Amino acid sequence: MFGNRINGFLGISGGSGGGGGGSSIIVLGTGTSSTNRCGVNNVASGNFSGALSGTYNTASCNYSFVGGGNSNTACGIGSVMGGGNGNGAIGDYSFIGGGDGNCSEGIKSAIGGGEGNSTCGSHATVSGGFINSAIGNNSFVGGGKNNIASCDNSTVGGGLSNTASGSYSTISGGCQNTASAKYSTISGGISNNASNDYSFVGGGISNSVSNTYSFVGGGKGNIASGAEGSTISGGVTNTASGLKSTIGGGNGNIANAEYTTIGGGLSNTASGYGSAIFAGTNNSALSCYSFIAGGNGNTTSTYDCAFIIGSGITANRCCTTFVNNLSIMNIPTSSLGLPPNSVWSNLGILTIT
């Protein structure tokens, strides 16, 4: 039933009926305001604009279109409004599928639905949710509530009150997370912060990464700060602030010198260059290349290359291994085939080859 001319506009005849009492279902504008009387007070005033149904909808720019709903506006060139209530497709070639009170301002931006969502950047997208904003160019918010992707190419997958404000930053979900630097990433959790380039937080609560190329996997209150490349896998209130320092887990551990490592434990400190603590409590590897295997209350003091196996030991010279007690099992009873400086038992007497 195509081909009917209604006041200079091309209409699709639907017969007489209720609603506005007219016969046109869609009106294509030629630049002069026209009313679609299939619904109530719909207006298509742009060249080749269309208003299909619903009430108080407006397609006011060239090639704009409103499919239905109530009080929707398509006022960008080539903008499309599917339906819903009180939505506005303002940017040229922008799109809103439906929902309530959504606004797509950016060129070629899109909102799938939801309520109170907005897209300001060009090619920005909000799939749905509640009061989400995609502000940067090519930014994306998948859903959730009060999420913001405010920089170019930033992404928030969902969750609550997350903000991705660095270029190419990503927050997958969670609550009150902030990724504020270039290529920074937060997978989830609560109140986590990735504030330097290429930083990463996997999850957990109140973790912070403020140096480049650094990582916190999870846990609570962990801090990777200072020089680049520090890593904390998990645990609670651990701090890795040395260049390429590493903490596996535990509670209250500190790795604050270059290339230091703490496997876990409680209140251990590795502050000598290249020092390491495997586990234990209240141990301190303070000298370069020193190592503490575990135990409690050990310290390498200022002696480089000191190794401690035990508890309550304080190193007193360099390049030495310290133990509380030493038991050597299966000692060779002959020097035959042993390399120089090997220990063997000569009828019960320890002998060095």
Secondary structure, DSSP 4 states (H G I P E B T S, - for coil): ---EEETTEEEEE--S-STTS-SEEEEE-SSS--EETTSBSEEE-STT-EE-SSBS-EE-STT-EE-SSBS-EE-STT-EE-S-BS-EE-STT-EE-S-BS-EE-STT-EE-S-BS-EE-STT-EE-S-BS-EE-STT-EE-SSBS-EE-STT-EE-SSBS-EE-STT-EE-S-BS-EE-STT-EE-S-BS-EE-STT-EE-SSBS-EE-STT-EE-SSBS-EE-SSSS-EE-S-BS-EE-STT-EE-S-BS-EE-STT-EE-S-BS-EE-STT-EE-S-BS-EE-STT-EE-S-BS-B-TT-TT-EEESSS-B--SSS-EEES-----S--S--TTPPTT-EEEETTEEEE-
